[in-house]
Amino acid sequence: MIIVDFDTTDIILFSVLVCSLIIQLIYYWFYLAKPYRYQRSIEKGKTVPASSQPPVSVIICAKNEARNLENYLPVFLEQNYPVYEVIVVNDASADDTDEILNRFSFNYKHLYHTYIPVGSKNLSRKKLGLTLGIKAAKYDTLLFTEADCHPTGPDWISRMARHFTDKRTIVLGFSTLKKQPSKYILYDYFFSNLQMMSLALKNHPYMGNGRNLAYNKNWFQQQKGFSNSSFLEAGEDDLFINEIARKDNLSVELSPESVIEVVMEESRTWKDLKISRLITQQFFKKRFSVRFWRMEKLSRILFFLSFILTVLWVIPDWILLGLAVFLFLTRFFTQLYVINRTAGMLKLPKFYFTLFLFDLIQPFVDEYFYLYKIFRGQKDYNWKYEKR
């Protein structure tokens, strides 16, 4: 009979390790695994989404995106959907954007384009562009994306628009990075989308991603556009959805056909996105999400720290060391299952040996951006007009 003799330090270390593990398992099984379970229930017929086909206005803002428009605009224009239009707002582009839009307009009669005048001054050119696009839209169902991305196929509009009913007038879609500066950025972007979808499915919607987002025009009119965040350069998607989303007016779309693929060639684009999200988060009306995911990061750090201290303390007691390693592997294989099952469901790249490293450094990378926001990002991303 094997008797494990715990001293006081052993008990403290293992208690912290077990408690942080339990918290992590709750996050993964009850929240982060929710998108996978939700989509599986749809595939099995246990959950049946609405099947409406309202006329849709797809709105895209573009600034110097001639190459992306040349490559990806046809995917938007050749969707399997009965009635829709595509509106591209040209933000004073200096490249061939205008020529490309004119050429596509000749072949695709449901493509319309407008522009932001060169001399227009606005804190956020993006919000101004979206406002012009929304005002030009013929239809009440608005579907938003950007010029640096594209759907994975011709059924994107039908998948996103099918959720619209008299009550459900906001739809969140998933996006991924088709091209990225590093694998870590791919993971971080994926995990951020997974967090957004998880809480939305748990009836705590808190943000949206402007590369794959839909809502009814009435919301824009009721909120008087982006007036509530007019002092911010960002916030046209996450902060706006935070203001209008409730558990009874929002749906989530997670089919592989609805995923938007983003071309992110520079790490600067990812950095700007991270900082702008942190800037807008402090103005969220629903602050639960910020505290909720911050607690996940803290419990993750505590888990790794207590594991390292436990291993260093119990060596060379192989029984206690084996127990600590078992707890570590329990979390790792849970994470591996949840992350890769969800990625596989969406037909996205999976993570294996890199998962541990990315998971370990992510809280510290996020803290770096948090500190950057405090000391510099606030000045860079709001309370000032763009100089153009």
C-alpha positions as CSV (number, residue, x, y, z in Angstrom):
1,M,0.0,0.0,0.0
2,I,1.4,3.4,-1.1
3,I,1.0,6.2,1.4
4,V,1.6,9.8,0.2
5,D,2.8,12.0,3.1
6,F,1.9,15.6,2.5
7,D,3.5,18.3,4.5
8,T,2.0,21.8,4.9
9,T,3.8,23.2,1.9
10,D,2.7,20.3,-0.2
11,I,-0.9,20.9,0.8
12,I,-0.8,24.6,0.0
13,L,0.8,24.1,-3.4
14,F,-1.5,21.2,-4.4
15,S,-4.5,23.1,-3.2
16,V,-3.7,26.1,-5.3
17,L,-2.9,23.9,-8.3
18,V,-6.2,21.9,-8.0
19,C,-8.3,25.1,-7.5
20,S,-6.8,26.9,-10.5
21,L,-7.2,23.7,-12.5
22,I,-10.9,23.4,-11.6
23,I,-11.4,27.1,-12.6
24,Q,-9.7,26.4,-15.9
25,L,-11.7,23.3,-16.6
26,I,-14.9,25.3,-15.9
27,Y,-13.9,27.9,-18.5
28,Y,-13.1,25.3,-21.1
29,W,-16.0,22.8,-20.7
30,F,-18.8,25.2,-19.8
31,Y,-17.9,28.2,-21.9
32,L,-15.2,27.7,-24.6
33,A,-16.6,24.4,-25.6
34,K,-20.1,25.9,-26.1
35,P,-19.6,26.9,-29.7
36,Y,-18.7,23.4,-30.7
37,R,-21.6,21.9,-28.8
38,Y,-24.0,24.5,-30.3
39,Q,-22.9,23.7,-33.9
40,R,-23.0,20.0,-33.3
41,S,-26.6,20.3,-32.1
42,I,-27.5,22.1,-35.3
43,E,-25.8,19.4,-37.4
44,K,-27.7,16.7,-35.5
45,G,-31.0,18.6,-36.0
46,K,-31.5,19.2,-32.2
47,T,-31.3,23.0,-32.8
48,V,-32.9,24.4,-35.9
49,P,-31.9,28.0,-36.8
50,A,-34.3,30.3,-38.7
51,S,-34.4,30.0,-42.4
52,S,-35.3,33.5,-43.6
53,Q,-33.9,35.2,-46.7
54,P,-34.4,39.0,-46.3
55,P,-32.8,41.3,-48.9
56,V,-29.3,42.1,-47.7
57,S,-27.0,45.1,-48.1
58,V,-23.3,44.1,-47.8
59,I,-21.2,47.1,-46.8
60,I,-17.4,47.2,-47.3
61,C,-15.1,50.2,-46.5
62,A,-11.8,50.3,-48.5
63,K,-8.8,52.5,-48.4
64,N,-6.0,51.7,-50.9
65,E,-7.3,48.1,-51.2
66,A,-7.0,47.7,-55.0
67,R,-5.2,44.4,-54.8
68,N,-7.6,42.9,-52.3
69,L,-10.7,44.2,-54.1
70,E,-9.4,42.7,-57.4
71,N,-8.9,39.3,-55.7
72,Y,-11.8,39.0,-53.3
73,L,-14.7,41.3,-54.5
74,P,-15.9,38.6,-57.0
75,V,-16.5,36.2,-54.1
76,F,-18.9,38.8,-52.5
77,L,-20.5,39.5,-55.8
78,E,-21.2,35.8,-56.7
79,Q,-23.0,34.6,-53.6
80,N,-25.9,32.1,-53.8
81,Y,-28.5,34.5,-52.5
82,P,-31.7,35.8,-54.2
83,V,-31.7,39.5,-53.4
84,Y,-28.7,41.5,-52.2
85,E,-26.4,44.4,-53.0
86,V,-22.7,45.1,-52.3
87,I,-21.8,48.6,-51.4
88,V,-18.1,49.6,-51.3
89,V,-17.2,52.9,-49.7
90,N,-13.9,54.2,-51.1
91,D,-12.0,56.2,-48.5
92,A,-10.1,58.6,-50.8
93,S,-7.8,55.8,-52.1
94,A,-4.7,56.8,-53.9
95,D,-4.3,53.5,-55.8
96,D,-6.5,51.9,-58.5
97,T,-9.5,51.3,-56.2
98,D,-11.8,53.6,-58.2
99,E,-10.8,52.0,-61.5
100,I,-11.4,48.5,-60.2
101,L,-14.8,49.4,-58.8
102,N,-15.9,51.0,-62.0
103,R,-14.8,47.9,-64.0
104,F,-16.6,45.5,-61.6
105,S,-19.7,47.7,-61.6
106,F,-20.0,47.2,-65.4
107,N,-20.2,43.4,-65.0
108,Y,-22.1,43.3,-61.7
109,K,-25.2,45.4,-61.5
110,H,-25.7,44.8,-57.8
111,L,-22.4,46.5,-57.0
112,Y,-22.6,50.1,-55.9
113,H,-19.8,52.3,-54.7
114,T,-19.6,55.7,-53.1
115,Y,-16.7,57.6,-51.5
116,I,-15.5,59.7,-48.7
117,P,-14.5,63.1,-50.0
118,V,-10.8,63.8,-49.6
119,G,-11.3,66.9,-47.5
120,S,-13.7,65.3,-45.0
121,K,-12.6,65.6,-41.4
122,N,-13.8,63.1,-38.9
123,L,-12.4,61.4,-35.8
124,S,-13.0,58.0,-37.4
125,R,-12.9,57.8,-41.2
126,K,-14.1,54.2,-40.7
127,K,-17.3,55.3,-38.9
128,L,-17.9,58.0,-41.5
129,G,-17.5,55.4,-44.3
130,L,-19.9,53.0,-42.6
131,T,-22.4,55.7,-42.1
132,L,-22.3,56.7,-45.7
133,G,-22.7,53.0,-46.7
134,I,-25.6,52.5,-44.4
135,K,-27.4,55.6,-45.7
136,A,-26.9,54.3,-49.2
137,A,-28.2,50.8,-48.4
138,K,-31.5,49.9,-50.1
139,Y,-32.2,47.1,-47.6
140,D,-32.8,47.0,-43.9
141,T,-30.6,43.9,-43.2
142,L,-27.0,45.1,-43.1
143,L,-24.0,42.7,-43.4
144,F,-20.6,44.1,-42.7
145,T,-17.1,43.0,-43.7
146,E,-13.8,44.6,-44.9
147,A,-11.8,44.7,-48.1
148,D,-8.9,42.6,-46.7
149,C,-11.0,39.5,-46.3
150,H,-13.4,37.2,-48.1
151,P,-15.9,34.4,-47.4
152,T,-14.8,30.8,-47.7
153,G,-17.6,30.2,-50.3
154,P,-20.8,31.4,-52.0
155,D,-23.1,30.6,-49.1
156,W,-21.9,33.3,-46.6
157,I,-24.8,35.7,-47.0
158,S,-27.4,32.9,-46.7
159,R,-25.8,31.5,-43.6
160,M,-25.6,34.9,-41.9
161,A,-29.0,36.2,-43.0
162,R,-31.0,33.1,-42.2
163,H,-31.1,34.0,-38.5
164,F,-33.0,37.3,-39.0
165,T,-36.5,37.3,-37.5
166,D,-38.7,39.9,-36.0
167,K,-36.8,39.5,-32.7
168,R,-33.4,38.3,-33.8
169,T,-31.9,41.3,-35.6
170,I,-28.2,40.9,-34.7
171,V,-25.9,38.1,-36.0
172,L,-22.3,37.5,-35.0
173,G,-20.1,35.6,-37.4
174,F,-16.7,34.0,-37.0
175,S,-13.5,35.1,-38.8
176,T,-10.0,33.7,-39.1
177,L,-6.7,34.7,-40.5
178,K,-5.9,33.2,-43.9
179,K,-2.5,34.9,-44.0
180,Q,-0.8,36.2,-40.9
181,P,2.7,37.4,-39.7
182,S,3.0,34.5,-37.2
183,K,1.3,31.4,-35.9
184,Y,0.9,33.1,-32.5
185,I,-1.2,35.9,-34.1
186,L,-3.3,33.2,-35.8
187,Y,-4.0,31.6,-32.4
188,D,-4.6,34.9,-30.6
189,Y,-7.1,35.9,-33.2
190,F,-8.9,32.6,-33.1
191,F,-9.1,32.6,-29.3
192,S,-10.5,36.1,-29.3
193,N,-13.3,35.0,-31.7
194,L,-13.9,31.9,-29.6
195,Q,-14.3,34.0,-26.4
196,M,-16.7,36.4,-28.2
197,M,-18.9,33.5,-29.4
198,S,-18.8,31.6,-26.1
199,L,-20.3,34.4,-24.0
200,A,-22.8,35.2,-26.7
201,L,-24.1,31.7,-26.6
202,K,-24.2,31.8,-22.9
203,N,-26.5,34.9,-23.1
204,H,-23.8,37.4,-22.3
205,P,-23.1,39.1,-25.7
206,Y,-20.5,41.8,-25.4
207,M,-18.9,42.6,-28.7
208,G,-18.8,41.9,-32.4
209,N,-16.2,41.7,-35.1
210,G,-16.7,44.1,-38.0
211,R,-15.3,41.6,-40.5
212,N,-18.3,39.4,-40.1
213,L,-21.2,41.1,-38.5
214,A,-24.9,41.7,-39.3
215,Y,-27.6,43.8,-37.8
216,N,-30.9,45.6,-38.8
217,K,-30.7,49.2,-40.0
218,N,-33.2,50.2,-37.3
219,W,-30.5,49.7,-34.6
220,F,-28.2,52.2,-36.4
221,Q,-31.1,54.7,-36.5
222,Q,-32.2,54.1,-32.9
223,Q,-28.6,54.7,-31.6
224,K,-28.2,57.8,-33.8
225,G,-25.4,56.1,-35.6
226,F,-22.1,56.0,-33.8
227,S,-22.8,59.1,-31.8
228,N,-22.3,57.4,-28.4
229,S,-18.7,56.6,-29.4
230,S,-18.0,59.7,-31.6
231,F,-15.0,60.6,-29.4
232,L,-13.3,57.3,-30.3
233,E,-11.5,56.4,-33.5
234,A,-12.5,52.8,-33.0
235,G,-15.7,51.1,-31.6
236,E,-17.8,50.8,-34.7
237,D,-18.2,47.1,-34.1
238,D,-17.3,46.0,-30.6
239,L,-18.6,49.0,-28.7
240,F,-21.7,49.4,-30.9
241,I,-22.7,45.7,-30.4
242,N,-22.0,46.1,-26.7
243,E,-24.6,48.9,-26.6
244,I,-27.4,47.1,-28.5
245,A,-26.9,43.3,-28.0
246,R,-29.1,41.4,-25.6
247,K,-29.7,37.7,-25.2
248,D,-33.1,37.9,-26.9
249,N,-32.1,39.9,-30.0
250,L,-28.9,38.2,-31.0
251,S,-27.9,35.0,-32.9
252,V,-24.6,33.3,-33.6
253,E,-23.6,31.7,-36.9
254,L,-20.9,29.0,-36.7
255,S,-21.1,27.0,-39.9
256,P,-17.8,26.6,-41.9
257,E,-19.6,28.3,-44.9
258,S,-20.1,31.5,-42.9
259,V,-16.4,32.0,-41.9
260,I,-14.6,35.0,-43.2
261,E,-10.9,34.7,-44.0
262,V,-8.7,37.7,-43.3
263,V,-5.4,38.6,-45.0
264,M,-3.3,40.1,-42.3
265,E,0.2,40.6,-43.7
266,E,1.7,42.9,-41.1
267,S,1.9,42.5,-37.3
268,R,1.2,46.2,-37.0
269,T,-2.4,45.5,-38.1
270,W,-2.8,43.0,-35.3
271,K,-1.2,45.3,-32.8
272,D,-3.6,48.1,-33.8
273,L,-6.5,45.8,-33.3
274,K,-5.4,44.7,-29.9
275,I,-4.9,48.2,-28.6
276,S,-8.1,49.6,-30.1
277,R,-10.1,46.7,-28.4
278,L,-8.5,47.6,-25.1
279,I,-9.4,51.3,-25.6
280,T,-13.0,50.5,-26.3
281,Q,-13.4,48.0,-23.6
282,Q,-13.3,50.6,-20.9
283,F,-16.4,52.1,-22.3
284,F,-18.4,48.9,-22.4
285,K,-21.8,49.1,-20.7
286,K,-21.6,45.3,-20.1
287,R,-18.4,45.1,-18.1
288,F,-19.0,41.5,-17.0
289,S,-17.1,40.1,-20.1
290,V,-13.9,42.1,-19.3
291,R,-13.8,40.9,-15.7
292,F,-14.8,37.3,-16.8
293,W,-12.0,36.9,-19.2
294,R,-9.5,38.6,-17.0
295,M,-10.3,36.1,-14.3
296,E,-9.5,33.3,-16.9
297,K,-6.1,34.8,-17.5
298,L,-5.3,35.1,-13.8
299,S,-6.3,31.6,-13.2
300,R,-4.2,30.4,-16.1
301,I,-1.2,32.2,-14.7
302,L,-1.8,30.9,-11.3
303,F,-2.1,27.3,-12.6
304,F,1.2,27.5,-14.4
305,L,3.0,29.2,-11.5
306,S,1.7,26.7,-8.9
307,F,2.6,23.8,-11.2
308,I,6.2,25.0,-11.6
309,L,6.5,25.6,-7.8
310,T,5.0,22.2,-7.0
311,V,7.4,20.4,-9.4
312,L,10.4,22.2,-7.9
313,W,9.2,21.5,-4.4
314,V,8.3,17.8,-4.6
315,I,11.3,16.6,-6.6
316,P,12.6,13.8,-6.0
317,D,9.2,12.5,-4.6
318,W,8.1,10.8,-7.8
319,I,4.6,10.0,-6.6
320,L,3.8,13.7,-5.9
321,L,5.6,14.7,-9.1
322,G,3.5,12.2,-11.1
323,L,0.3,13.6,-9.5
324,A,1.3,17.2,-10.4
325,V,2.1,16.1,-14.0
326,F,-1.3,14.3,-14.2
327,L,-3.1,17.5,-13.2
328,F,-1.1,19.5,-15.8
329,L,-1.9,16.9,-18.6
330,T,-5.6,17.0,-17.6
331,R,-5.7,20.6,-18.4
332,F,-3.6,20.4,-21.6
333,F,-5.6,17.6,-23.1
334,T,-8.8,19.4,-22.2
335,Q,-7.6,22.4,-24.0
336,L,-6.3,20.4,-26.9
337,Y,-9.7,18.8,-27.3
338,V,-11.8,22.0,-27.0
339,I,-9.6,24.2,-29.3
340,N,-9.1,21.6,-32.0
341,R,-12.6,20.3,-32.0
342,T,-13.9,23.8,-32.6
343,A,-11.2,24.5,-35.2
344,G,-12.0,21.3,-37.0
345,M,-15.7,22.0,-36.9
346,L,-15.0,25.3,-38.7
347,K,-12.5,23.7,-41.0
348,L,-9.7,25.9,-39.6
349,P,-6.0,25.1,-38.9
350,K,-5.5,23.1,-35.6
351,F,-2.9,23.6,-32.9
352,Y,-0.8,20.9,-31.4
353,F,2.7,21.3,-30.0
354,T,2.5,25.1,-30.3
355,L,-0.6,25.2,-28.2
356,F,1.2,24.9,-24.9
357,L,3.6,27.8,-25.8
358,F,0.9,30.1,-27.1
359,D,-1.3,29.4,-24.1
360,L,1.5,30.2,-21.8
361,I,2.6,33.5,-23.3
362,Q,-0.8,34.9,-24.2
363,P,-1.6,36.4,-20.8
364,F,1.8,38.1,-20.7
365,V,1.4,39.4,-24.3
366,D,-2.1,40.8,-23.3
367,E,-0.6,42.5,-20.2
368,Y,2.0,44.1,-22.5
369,F,-0.7,45.6,-24.6
370,Y,-2.6,46.7,-21.5
371,L,0.4,48.6,-20.2
372,Y,1.1,50.0,-23.7
373,K,-2.5,51.3,-23.8
374,I,-2.1,53.0,-20.5
375,F,1.2,54.8,-21.3
376,R,0.8,55.4,-25.0
377,G,-2.2,53.8,-26.7
378,Q,-4.7,56.1,-25.2
379,K,-3.1,59.0,-26.9
380,D,-2.7,57.1,-30.2
381,Y,-6.2,55.8,-30.6
382,N,-8.7,58.3,-29.2
383,W,-9.3,61.9,-28.1
384,K,-7.7,63.2,-31.3
385,Y,-8.7,63.8,-34.9
386,E,-6.8,61.9,-37.6
387,K,-4.4,64.1,-39.5
388,R,-5.1,63.6,-43.2
